[in-house]
């Protein structure tokens, strides 16, 4: 506390703080135990990190280096310190001599950082200079992205179970090609304990040791860096397999020793606030983290399997749902049609597609588009994946009797303008949603169907009367997610035009050539040839003809043809358009769009 008091007094003496500001900062410090006074005054907005770091340097008799001025570290210094270590402790190697190394640090009292530096430099003299932590992080991004140092990995995610862990690590780095290399040193401490790990009690005792914490955190960090949507940690007979779902495709990234399975699973269960003593039944939990200035929710599921428990973590990026309809892959005509539908005062709009086709992101983007002070928007979801400001979101709780249907009944007494139902799963939910749209509300929901026209027959199959469907349904959006070709390594090639006939392409001449594109694989896309995903869409607007076909229980084929006559492009046609524009590949469209009979 003395150090904090002296720093505060010096900030006042230098005119950086007023006495009143220092008093308020010290009051805030009492409720934020363990937080440095310098961090408090920056968080309160009284000054910036640079002024605090410069003042602290004078207090401690250290040199201050302003990294914002463009000072570049020596390449030899960067090569001497692994990026994982630099990011973990927020340190930047600046200069190296045969006997010593100069490093910029944000926290000169970080004993662990100094010990790790001495270990990696084999006992060299460490000269510390102070810099602002944000400047150090920016400098790390620049220094190691130039190919001088090792492949990036971020600092560990520290935090209590279930609580947000806060790190501020700058912009996204290049994903590791060898994840095992990043955590290999962390496993050394366990090799001598392998025999002890055979019992459950030993595993529980070791779960909070630093190495297993860093292993668990590194797996999460690298998944985020590589743009993964899911992490699978799976127990096998002789090891632990870790897989990431990247752009919709599962990829194995590493195999860990078998003895790590119990403490690693227990660590994730602690982080997600599960019962680590219960290993016989499935459990669910959540982990909230802040990483690289972004907030993430990890939805965690634990499942007992033959060789031990399996953990699956769904990574939810809270900022991804606020990117806007214009960035989801809509062409102008489909987007204009959707925007026209969502401003209707009543009716029902459905999003359809299999699990993982981006329906939730589209629904949230729509809600964000139409959200305003004048509208009362209520959602019922299972679970609430993203929290949207200004929108009343309700989580399904079946054990307490809160289901889609029961919540919808209550919604109608809440004076809503717009209601979003996470999914229509049964007749009761469908009927109440239809009732809501008939009584002057706009209802948004999702269905699991292969295409837009099938949504009509799905509702009828549930038991909804066709005349009710025709009276309320105003539009159906079917969608899939296809991988984008990496723009860094995209190359063109020619194919015979007739090879695209399966997508509905009709060339003027069978011998015509068509230029298509594919990704060769590069560092930016980790050799996959794809980076990111986009939507492929089928927008069906209900007109009088289609409504009449619904009432008459017309075959699905007739409804589809009527929709096409009304301007609807099929999923494969939208996919073909994106293939011809070089956004994705024919094989990718085949993978996500084509099903038996279509």
N, C-alpha and C positions, 0 to 999 in steps of 0.2 A: 504493500500500500504506500510505503514511503516513496518508492520510485514513481508511482502514479501521481502522488502529491507534488513532488519536485517537478515533474514534467508539466503538470498543470500550472504551477506557479511560474515556470519559465515561459510558458505560452502567454501568460498574462503580461509578464515583464516585457516581452517582445511586441506587445500590442496585437497579438494574433487573436487572443480571447479577451473579453471583458470579464471583470470579477463576477458579475451576475451569471454569465455563461458558464464560468468554471463551477460556480455553486450548483447550477442546474445539472451540469455534467456529472458532478460527484454524487448528486442525489440519484441520478439515473444509474450510476455505477453500483450503488448499493443493491439495486434490484437485479442487476446483471452481473452476478458474482463471477469473478474470474476474468472479466473483460477489462482490458487496458483502457486507461483514461484517454489515450490517444485515439483509440478506435471509437470511443464514445463520442468525442467531439466531432469526429469526421461524420459519424452516422447522424448526429444531430444537425449537420450542415453548417457548423460554425466555422470550419476551415477545411483544408484539403489534406490529403495524405502527404504531399510533398513538404508542406510547411511543418507538419508534425514530425516527419522523418528527419528533416534538417535540424529541428529543435532538439530532438532526441539525440542526434549525433553530437551536437554541442554539449549536451548534458553528460554523455558517456565518454567524451574525448575521442570520438571516432570521426573519420572523414565522411562527408556526405557527397554522393554522386547522383547528379540529376540525369537519369537515363532517358528522359523525354527529349533531350537535346540531340539524340541520334548517335550517341556514343556506341561504337560497335565492339563487342568483346573479341579477343584474339581467338582465332580458330583452334589453336592448341589448347586453350583453356576450355573451350566448349567440348572438345574431344575427350578431355580428361574427366568430365562429369557426366554420367548418364542423364538423359532428359527426365527419366522417371524420378530420379533423386532431386533434380532441380525443381520439378513441379511439386513434388511431395512437400518440400520444405520452403518453397518460394525463395529460391536462391539462384543467382546468376554468376557463373564464373566469368571474370573479366580479363584477367591476365595470368600468365603462368611463367614461372622461372624454373630452373633445375631444382631448386630447393623449396619453393613455396608457390602458393596460388592465392590470388586475390578474388574474393567473392562479394557480390552485393547481396545483402540480406535485408529482410523486412523486420525480423525479430532477432536481435543479437543475443537474446537469452534462451534460444532454442538449442539446448544441450544435445538433443538427439540429432539435430542437423549437423552440428560440429563433429560428433562422433562418427556419423555416416560419411562425412567428407574425409575425415582422417582415414577411415577404413578404405575408401575407394581411391584415395591418393597415396596410400601406403605411408602414412605418417608425415606427409609434407606439412610445412608451416602454413597455417591458415590466417590470412589477413582479411579482416572483415571491414567492409564499408557499408554505410546505410543508404538505402533507396526506398522510395515509396513502393508498397507491395503491388499496386496496379501497374506501375512502370516496369517492375521486374517481370510480371506476368506477360506484359506486352512484348518485352525484350526476349523472353524465353520463346514465345511464339515465332518471332522473327529469326532468332538465332538458330533454332533447331529445325525450322521449316526450310532452311537453305541447304539441307542435305549434309550439314557439317557434323551434326551429332547423331545419336541413335534415334530410333523411331519413337514418336511421342507416346507418353502415357500420363494421365493426369494424377493429381494428388488424391490421397485417400479421402473417402467420404466419411467424415467423422460425425457421429450423432447417436443419440439414444434410440432405443428400439421404437420404431413407429414415428419418431419425430423427424422434422426436416433437418437434413444435414446440409451445412452451408459451406460451399467452397466457391471461389471466384477465380476461374482459370482462363479467362480470355476466350479467344475464338477457337473453333473446332480444329483439331490437329489431324494429321494423317493417321489412319488406323494401323495398328500393329499387324505385321504379317506373321509374327511368331509370338503368340500370346504366352506360350510356355516360357519363352525367354524373359518375359517381363516379371514373372512371378517365381522363377526358378530359385532365386536367392532366398525367397520367403519360405521355401520348402525345406531348406537345410536344417532349420531348427526342429523339424518334425522327424527327421530320419532316425535320430537316436531315440525317439519316443514311439516309434511305430508299434512296438510290442505292447505298449501301454494303451494304445488306441483301440485295442480289441474289445474293451469293455465300454458300456454306455456311460458309466460314471466318469471315466477318464475323459471321454469325448466332451462331456458337459463342462468339466473343469477347464479344458483347454480352449473352449470356444471363444473366450474373451481375450486370449493372448494376441499380441500385436501381429504375428505372422498370418494367422488365419483371418484376422480382420482385414489385413491388406490384400490377401488373396481374394476374399469375397468382394471387396470393394473394386479391385482391379477388373474382375470379371464384369461388374456392372459398368464401370467407366468405359472399358473398351467396347462394350455393346453400344453404348450411347455414341461414342466416337465413330463407330462404323455404321451408325444409322439403323440399328436393329430395332425391330418392333417387339421381339420376344427373346427371352433367354431360357434355355432348357438345361437344367443341371440334373443328369440322369445317373443313377446308380447301376453299375454293371457287375458282372461276376468278378472281374479283375481290375476294375478301375472306376473312374467317374468321367463320364463324357459330358462336355459342354458344347452346346450348339446355339447359334444365333439365327434368328429368322431375319434375313436382310432382303428388303424389297420383295417380301412375300415368299421367299425360298429359304428353307432350313439349310444351314451349312455348319459342319463340324469344325470347331476352331481349336479344340484342345482335348487331351485326355490327362486326367490327374490321377495320382496314386490312390489306390483303394482306401488307404488309411485316412485320407482327408475327407471321405464322405460324411462320417458322423459329425465332426465339428463344423464342416462347411454348411451342411443342412441346418444344424442347430443355430449357426450364426445368422442365416437368413430368416429362420423362424423367430429369433429374438428381434431382429430388425423390423419384422412385419408384425410383431406383437402376437405371435402364436404361442401355444402351449408346447414347450420343447419336450415335456415329459410324455406327451401323447403322441404315439407313433403308429397307432393302429387304424386311425380314421383320417379321412381327408380334412384339411383345414384351409382357410382362406385368410388373407391379411393384406396390408398395404404398407408401402414404404414411401415416404415423401422426402425428396431430396432437391437441393438446389445445386446445379452443376453448370459451369461456364455461363453464368448469368441467366440461366433458364431454370424454370421450375418443372420438375418431373414427378409424376406419381407412378409407382410400380405396383401393379396389382398382382399379388403373389398367391399361387395355389400350390399346396403340398399334397402329394398323393402317395400312399404306401404302395410299393411294388415288390416284386419277388426278391430283389437284392437290396432293398432299402428304399428310403423315401426319395421321391422325385420332386424337384422344385421347378415351377414354370413362372417366370415373371414377365408380365405384359408391361412394356414401357409406354407411358402416356405422356407425350410432350404437350404441356398445357398451351403452348403458343401455336401448335399446329392447327388447331381448330379455328383460329382467328385469321387465317391467311386470305380469306375472301374467295368468293365463287369464281372470280376470274383467274385464279391460279390453280384450280382443281382439274383443268384439262377440258373444260367446256368449250365448244365452238360457239361463235357469237349467236347463231340461230337458236341452239338449245338453251344457252344461258338466258337469252331474251325471253324465251317461252317460259322457263322456270321462274324468272323474276316477275313475269306477268301473272303467273298462277299464285305466287306466295303473297301477293297483295290483295287477293280476293277476300271478301269479308267472311265467307264461310265455305264449307266444302272440305274434302279430305284429299290429301296428297300423300302418296306412298312412295317410299324408296325400297327397291327390291334388289336381291342379290344374295349370294352365299355369305357365310361368315368370313370376315376379312376382306370384304369388297369395298370398304370405305363408306358404308352407309351412315355411320355415326358422324364421321367428319363432315359429310355433306349436310346432314340434318343440323349440326351445330353451326355450320357456315350459313345456312339459311336463317336460323334463329338470330345469329349475330347481324345478319343483313337487315332483318325486319324489326329488330329490337329497338324500342324507343320508350320514352317516358309515358307516352299516351297509351301504350299497350300493356295489358296484364298477361304475361306469358308464364305458363306453368308446365313443367315436365314431370313425367313419372318414368324412371329409368331403373335398370337392373344390370349393372350398378350405374351410379352417376360417375361417368368417366372423367369429365372435365367440368369445372365450375365456371359458369358464365356470369359475369356481373350484370345485375339488373334483371335476372331471370330467376323465378322460384323453382328450384329443382327438388324433387322428392325421390328418395331411394326406396325401392321395394324392400319390404321386410315381411317375408311370408310367415315366420314364426309368430310375429305380432299381429298377423291378419291383414297386413298392408300389402295388397296385391295390385296389379294393374287395374283390375276391375273396381276394387273398393276405392282406390285412389281416384279413379275417374269419376265415380259417383260424387265424391267430396268436391272434386274440382268444379263441378257444375254449380256448386253453391258458393264458389269463390269469385264470381263475376269475372271469368276469364275472357280474353279475346282470342288467344291462341293457345292450343294445347298440343304438347308433343308427347306421344306414347312411344316408349323405347322400342317396343315390338308388339304386334298383335299376334298372340299365340293361341287364342281359343275363341270360341263363339261369344262368351260373355264379354270379353274385352272388345271384340269387334262390334257387338251390338251397342255398347255404351259409347264407343268412339263414333259410330254412325249417328247415334242419338245426339251427341254433342255437335256434330256438323249440321244436323237438321235444325238444331235450335239456335243457329246463328254464330257458330264458332268455326275457326279454321283449325283443322286437325292435321298434324303431321305424324306419320308413323312409318314403321318398316315391316316388311314381310320377307320370308325366305322363299323366293321363287327364282326360276332361271331367267325369265325375261319379263317385260312390262305387261304384255297381254295375259300372262299366266296369273297375274295378281287378281284378275277378275274371277277366274275359275277357282282360285284358292279360297277366296272369301265365300263363294257359293258352296264349295266343298265343306267349309266349316259349318255351314248351316244358315248363313245370312241370306235373306230373301233377295233375289236378283233385282227387284224393283227398288230396294233400299240402296243397293250398290250403285245402280244407275242414277239415283237421286242425289247421292252424296259425293261419289268419286269424281274429282275434276282432273286429276293427272297422276301418272305413274312414271317414276324414273328408275329404270333398271341400270345397274352399273357393275363394272369390274375394275380392278386395279392392275395395270400393266407396267412393267419396268421400262424406264426411259433409257435410251441409248446414251452412254457417256459422251458428253460433248467434247471431251478432251482427246478421245481416241477414236472418234467416229470416222469411218471410211465408207466410201461408196463401192458398190459392185452391181453388175448387170445380171438380170435373169430374163428368161423368156416370159413374155406377157401372159401366156396361157397358164403359167404356174400360179397365178393369182385368181384363177376362176373360182376357186373354192370360197373366196371372199365376196363373190358377186361382181368381180371386175370383168368388164366386157371390152376387150381391145378391138380397135378398128381393124387391125391386121394380126393374125395369129403369130406372125413372125416378128412382131414388134419386140423391142427390148425395153425393159423398165429398170431404172436405176433405184436400187434400194440401199439401205445403210445398215451397218452393224458396228459394234464396238470391238476393237482389237484387244482391249485390256491394257490398262496402264496403272500407274501408282494412284491416280486420283480415284479410280473405281476399284482398287485392290485386285486388278486383273480380271474382274468379272465382265467388263464390257457394258455394264449397266450402272446407272447411278440415279436413284430416286424413282418415284412412281407417278403415274398420272391416271386419271379416270378414263374409261371408255363407257359411253352412255347411250341409252335408248330412251327417248322422251315421248311418252304417249299422252296426248291431250284428249280428253273425252268430249266428243261432239254428239249431236243428236243421233247420228247413224250408229255410233258405237253404243250409246246408251240404249237404243232400241234393240240392238243385238244382244246386249246383256239381259234385258227383260225377257227376250225370246229364248234364252239359254242357248245361243248359237255356239257352234263349235269354236274352239280356240283359233283355228286357222282362219275363220271368217273375221273374227275380231282383229287378228293381227293384220290381215289384208286391208281391212277398213282403216286401221291406224296408219298403215303405210300410205294409203291413198290420201290420208289427212296430213301427210308430211313427215311421218316418223321414219327415222333412219334406224336400221337394225344395229345391234351391237357389233356384228362383224363388219358392217359397212362403216361405222364410225372408226372401228379398229383399222380397216383398210386405208381410210383417209389419213390416219396418223402414221401408218406404215409408209405410204407414198410421200409423206412430208418428212420422213427420216427421223420421226420421234421414237419409234419402236420397231420391232422386227416381226415378220410374219409368224415365226415360231412362237413368239411371246403372245401374240393375239390368239393363236390356236390354243395355247396353254390355258388362257384365262377365259376365253369366250365360248369355244366349241364344246358342246356336250352331245351325247348320243341323240340322234334324231333331229339335230339342229344344224 
